[in-house]
Amino acid sequence: MAGYISPSASIYARNFTLGKHAFLGDGVTIFDRAGGGPVVIGDEVYINKDTIIELGKGGSLSIGDRTTIQPNCQFSAYAGTINIGVDVQVAPNCAFYPYDHGMSPDQPMNVQPLLSKGGIVVEDDVWLGYGVIVLDGVRIGKGAVIGAGSVVNQDIPSGAIAVGVPARVVKSRDDI
């Protein structure tokens, strides 16, 4: 059985795959500005209300099976890829940016080149709390937990619990 796409969702992507029993809720937008790669949504993935997925040159997105994306999340896949594993839980208002802007003083900000330290990888069984921001070049290891409001700008090991701005490991799930 094919997945469900809300009548109020908008998909403007050349290379889009929706898995079996997947769900795209009201107001979900998937938009390829130009030159973006594939968007692959796995089986039984839930992408809830008003989530925005944008792609541009050098960007692509994959979301693994049984992952849930809560409302109002932002995936901006420009200049780098975003790969979300299976059984990942993403709370509302999370954002993923696998790029940064140049800041040269001799050019207006709107024409600065996009730079990337690499894509974003969120491994299986990760939980991201409310409002987490994940930046370019980051890998979040299997089973990690990221506390609400954290900004992840460096790798987080498997099983770690990380919080803060920037996110720092405070303990391991094995210690609980």
Buried (B, 14 or more C-beta within 10 A) or exposed (E): EEBEBBEEBBBEBEEBEBBEBBBBBEBBBBBBEEEBBBBBBBBBBBBBBBBBBBBBEBBBBBBBBBBBBBBBBBBBBBBBBBBBBBBBBBBBBBBBBBBBBEEEEEEEEEEEEBEBBBBBBBBBBBBBBBBBBBBBBBBBBBBBBBBBBBBBBEEBBBBBBBBBEEBEBEEBBEEE
